[in-house]
Amino acid sequence: MDAMHPNPILRNTEAATALTFARERGFGTLCVNGPTGPLLAHIPFLLSDDGAAADLHLVRSNPIARVPAGPAVLVAQGSDGYVSPDWYGIPDQVPTWNYISVQLRGRLEQRPDSDLRDLIDRQSAHFEEQLLPKVPWTSAKMTPDVHRRMMRQILPFRFLVEEMHSTFKLNQNKPDAARQAAATQMAKSDIGLAPKKLARHMAALPPTEP
């Protein structure tokens, strides 16, 4: 079931764009059904090029690691921010909150321990490459005994994606001039998570057709 925003204009982002966002974000909230209720974990992940699977790891002590393979949700949350009605420059508006969120639904399964080294190396390489020209960190920099001890504390998992839903709530339902005015004010705001980045997304939307 699609549990994202009910307004379809906020959910019509192309699948490729939404998957690219989730892949580049690389961090999200994993949710599964536990024996006594929902279980959550905030985890980095690697989404495959085709968007069919995400590789991740969990600490052995995490309750999710003890739940049998089954349905799960992985949410990649982007920037968000409060929108004042005054920003639009048009009457009879109400406060709202803009945000970007991509929701992946599927199944979580544990992978063999033999997959762990490759997973950790790929994860670290993915993020280290974004710090260039810094020399990338690799596991080879660790003392072998310490590395083995750390690796024994985590387990590899794969999230198999069955559905993808996204909400890019960027004032698409407002006139272009009102949205651009709101984006200008959002760029000056400190309310929310990375509102200045959110403002750039708002401003970059193509004009609506007349």
C-alpha positions as CSV (number, residue, x, y, z in Angstrom):
1,M,0.0,0.0,0.0
2,D,1.2,3.5,-0.9
3,A,1.5,5.4,2.4
4,M,3.2,8.5,1.0
5,H,1.5,11.9,0.5
6,P,-2.1,11.7,-0.8
7,N,-1.7,14.5,-3.4
8,P,-0.6,12.8,-6.6
9,I,1.1,15.9,-8.0
10,L,3.7,15.4,-5.2
11,R,4.2,11.8,-6.1
12,N,4.8,12.0,-9.8
13,T,8.6,12.2,-9.7
14,E,10.1,9.8,-12.3
15,A,11.2,6.5,-10.7
16,A,14.7,6.9,-12.0
17,T,15.0,10.3,-10.3
18,A,13.7,9.0,-7.0
19,L,16.0,6.0,-7.1
20,T,19.0,8.2,-7.9
21,F,18.1,10.3,-4.9
22,A,17.9,7.3,-2.7
23,R,21.2,5.9,-4.1
24,E,23.1,9.1,-3.6
25,R,21.5,9.7,-0.1
26,G,22.7,6.2,1.0
27,F,21.3,6.5,4.5
28,G,17.9,5.7,5.7
29,T,15.5,4.2,8.3
30,L,14.9,0.5,8.2
31,C,11.6,-0.8,9.6
32,V,10.5,-4.4,10.2
33,N,7.7,-6.1,12.2
34,G,9.2,-7.4,15.5
35,P,7.6,-9.9,17.9
36,T,6.1,-7.0,20.0
37,G,5.9,-4.2,17.4
38,P,7.8,-2.2,14.8
39,L,11.6,-2.2,15.0
40,L,13.7,0.6,13.5
41,A,17.3,1.1,12.6
42,H,19.1,4.0,11.0
43,I,21.6,2.6,8.6
44,P,23.8,3.4,5.6
45,F,23.0,1.3,2.5
46,L,24.2,0.7,-1.1
47,L,21.4,0.7,-3.6
48,S,22.1,-1.3,-6.8
49,D,22.3,0.4,-10.2
50,D,18.9,-1.1,-11.2
51,G,17.3,-0.3,-7.9
52,A,16.4,-3.9,-7.2
53,A,18.3,-4.4,-4.0
54,A,20.1,-2.5,-1.2
55,D,23.0,-4.0,0.7
56,L,23.5,-3.1,4.3
57,H,24.9,-4.3,7.6
58,L,23.6,-4.5,11.2
59,V,25.3,-4.9,14.5
60,R,24.7,-8.4,15.8
61,S,23.0,-7.0,18.9
62,N,20.4,-5.1,16.9
63,P,17.0,-6.7,17.4
64,I,16.3,-6.6,13.7
65,A,19.2,-8.9,13.1
66,R,17.3,-11.6,15.1
67,V,14.0,-11.2,13.2
68,P,13.4,-13.9,10.5
69,A,13.5,-12.8,6.9
70,G,10.4,-11.0,5.9
71,P,8.6,-7.7,4.9
72,A,10.5,-4.5,5.5
73,V,10.5,-0.8,4.6
74,L,13.6,1.3,3.9
75,V,13.0,5.1,3.9
76,A,15.6,7.5,2.5
77,Q,14.7,10.9,3.9
78,G,16.0,14.1,2.3
79,S,16.0,17.8,3.2
80,D,12.9,19.3,4.7
81,G,11.7,22.7,5.9
82,Y,8.8,24.8,7.2
83,V,6.9,27.0,4.7
84,S,5.3,30.2,6.0
85,P,2.1,31.3,4.2
86,D,3.5,34.8,3.9
87,W,6.3,33.6,1.6
88,Y,4.0,32.9,-1.4
89,G,2.8,36.5,-1.8
90,I,-0.8,35.4,-2.5
91,P,-3.7,35.4,-0.1
92,D,-5.5,32.7,1.8
93,Q,-2.6,30.3,2.2
94,V,-1.8,28.0,5.2
95,P,1.5,26.8,6.8
96,T,3.0,23.6,5.5
97,W,6.2,21.6,5.5
98,N,8.1,20.7,2.4
99,Y,10.2,17.5,2.2
100,I,11.8,14.8,0.1
101,S,11.3,11.2,0.9
102,V,11.8,7.9,-1.0
103,Q,10.2,4.8,0.5
104,L,11.3,1.3,-0.6
105,R,9.2,-1.7,0.3
106,G,10.3,-5.2,0.1
107,R,12.0,-8.0,2.0
108,L,15.0,-8.1,4.2
109,E,17.2,-11.2,4.2
110,Q,20.5,-12.1,6.0
111,R,23.4,-12.8,3.7
112,P,26.3,-15.3,4.3
113,D,29.1,-14.0,6.5
114,S,31.4,-14.4,3.5
115,D,29.7,-11.4,1.9
116,L,30.6,-9.1,4.7
117,R,34.1,-8.0,3.7
118,D,33.1,-7.1,0.2
119,L,30.0,-5.2,1.5
120,I,32.0,-3.1,4.0
121,D,34.7,-2.4,1.4
122,R,32.1,-1.2,-1.2
123,Q,30.3,0.9,1.4
124,S,33.4,2.7,2.6
125,A,34.6,3.2,-1.0
126,H,31.2,4.7,-2.0
127,F,31.4,7.4,0.6
128,E,35.1,7.9,0.6
129,E,35.0,8.7,-3.1
130,Q,32.8,11.7,-2.3
131,L,35.6,13.1,-0.1
132,L,38.1,13.4,-2.9
133,P,40.9,14.7,-3.1
134,K,41.3,13.1,0.3
135,V,43.1,9.8,0.1
136,P,40.3,7.2,0.5
137,W,40.3,5.2,3.7
138,T,40.4,1.4,3.2
139,S,40.2,-1.5,5.7
140,A,43.9,-2.2,4.9
141,K,44.7,0.7,7.2
142,M,43.5,-1.3,10.2
143,T,45.4,-3.6,12.4
144,P,44.4,-7.2,11.2
145,D,43.4,-8.3,14.7
146,V,41.3,-5.2,15.3
147,H,39.7,-5.5,11.9
148,R,38.7,-9.1,12.6
149,R,37.3,-8.2,15.9
150,M,35.2,-5.4,14.5
151,M,33.9,-7.6,11.6
152,R,32.7,-10.2,14.1
153,Q,30.3,-7.7,15.6
154,I,28.3,-7.1,12.4
155,L,26.2,-9.1,9.9
156,P,25.5,-8.5,6.2
157,F,21.9,-8.1,4.9
158,R,20.2,-7.5,1.6
159,F,17.0,-5.6,1.1
160,L,15.1,-6.9,-1.9
161,V,13.1,-4.0,-3.4
162,E,9.5,-4.9,-4.5
163,E,8.0,-1.4,-4.6
164,M,9.2,2.2,-4.6
165,H,7.1,5.3,-3.7
166,S,8.4,8.8,-3.4
167,T,7.2,12.3,-2.3
168,F,9.0,15.4,-3.5
169,K,6.8,18.0,-1.8
170,L,8.2,21.2,-3.3
171,N,5.1,23.4,-3.7
172,Q,4.3,22.0,-7.1
173,N,0.6,22.8,-6.3
174,K,1.4,26.6,-6.2
175,P,1.8,29.1,-9.0
176,D,5.3,29.3,-10.3
177,A,5.9,32.8,-9.0
178,A,4.6,31.8,-5.5
179,R,6.8,28.7,-5.5
180,Q,9.9,30.6,-6.5
181,A,9.2,33.3,-3.8
182,A,8.9,30.5,-1.2
183,A,12.2,29.0,-2.4
184,T,13.9,32.4,-2.0
185,Q,12.7,32.6,1.6
186,M,13.5,28.9,2.3
187,A,17.1,29.6,1.4
188,K,17.2,32.0,4.3
189,S,15.5,29.7,6.8
190,D,17.0,27.6,9.6
191,I,13.9,25.6,10.3
192,G,14.2,22.0,9.2
193,L,16.9,19.7,7.9
194,A,19.1,21.4,5.3
195,P,16.4,23.9,4.2
196,K,18.9,25.6,1.9
197,K,19.3,22.4,-0.1
198,L,15.5,22.0,-0.2
199,A,15.3,25.6,-1.5
200,R,17.5,24.6,-4.5
201,H,15.2,21.7,-5.3
202,M,12.1,24.0,-5.1
203,A,13.7,26.6,-7.4
204,A,14.9,23.9,-9.9
205,L,11.4,22.6,-10.7
206,P,10.4,23.3,-14.3
207,P,7.6,25.8,-14.8
208,T,4.1,24.3,-14.8
209,E,2.3,24.3,-18.1
210,P,-0.2,27.1,-18.6
